[in-house]
Amino acid sequence: MSEDVYRKLQQQLDQYSMGYPATESGIEIKILKYLFSEEDANVFLNMTPKLEAPEAVAQRMGEPEAEMAAKLEDMAERGLLFRLKKGGVSKYGTIPFVHGLFEFQVKTLDKELSEMGGQYFDEAFDDAMQFGVEHFLRTIPVQQSLDVAHNVASYEDAVQILKKVPQIVITDCICRKRASIMEEDCGKALEACFMFGSMGQYYIDRGMGRVISLEEAIQILEKCREDGLVTQPATAQNPGGMCNCCGDCCGVLRAINKHPKPVEIVFSNHYAVVSDEDCTGCETCLERCQMGAIDMKDDVAQINLDRCIGCGLCVTTCPTEAITLAAKSENAMRLPPASMMEQMMGMAQKRGLM
């Protein structure tokens, strides 16, 4: 019974977001056993991402409503379910492994889960992310790399994204926190992931983040730029969150880096261009690039457009301003889905689930 319920749980999670594929080692089951009791797993299997009040779940499972309400609240508090509080009523729904179960452990993450998570990403999840990453996160330029002479859509501007939301929540990057626990961290900013809307409120309610002002949020963005982090909001015009990622620790960038041509799987509308005449061969940009997209030839920086994801980090530290960020052609420009729901539908279609 035990193995069966956890395998069913793995199979259900594999239908969500970028999936939760099985491995030969069975590490995915070990993670589930670490997070879920058999009772937890059974409740999860009897729910969907559609938010429901406890009485609906209790009726479906034939359980007392008060006991089910307490059970769902307990699971939400342990990051096993999403919870939305509105008008004094709490509703609950299932969540993907990413973004969801793994990130929701940010407050309680320990070495055991860190080790298992690292093994699972290496064995299976990196490949899953490569397949669906364009529908999960997109790369936008750091603001200082943009040419003010060109009109930039608000969804391509991190500051404009922050200005549009009524509440900004900041939380630790789960990837760099995991790396820090494993003593593998890069030393870059830890408090670097923004959450908005109902997701942001869930982070606040569970003590996983804090509300910050627009001014502090912009300061954090600047710190992330200085640290050489890639700004990646969710792939929607009105995203529910925005990460600042590094190639050393972050699952998404590490997965992208393994692809021979990252440009083919990344949602980005820009690319870097080098002026041969202005480049002095200082090589500052080589260390700055998170994708290994820059090489030197005859003491001049060369951009590998198969690897450049248009983050603009190289632009902001070039001492001679030899690197600029160019917008892709009109035919190559991509419009993000309008909403998070459309984003999820796009991912489901990509994976053949609808």
Protein Blocks (a to p, Z undefined) as FASTA:
>chain_A
ZZmmmmmmmmmmmmgcjbjaddfkommmmmmmmmpcfklmmmmmmpcfbdcdfklmmmmn
opafklmmmmmmmmmmnopaccddeehiacdddddfbgcjkmmmmmmocfklmmmmmmmm
mmmmmmmmmmmmmmmbccdddfklpcfkbccdfklpmklmmmmpmbdcddddfklmmmmm
nopaghiafblcccehjllmmmmmnopaccddfklmmmmmmmmmmnopacdddddfbdcb
dcdddfklmmklmmmmmpmblmlmcccfbdcdddfklpgolommmmmpmnlpacceehia
cddfklpgolommmmmmmnlpaccddddfklpccddfblklmmmmmmmmnopZZ
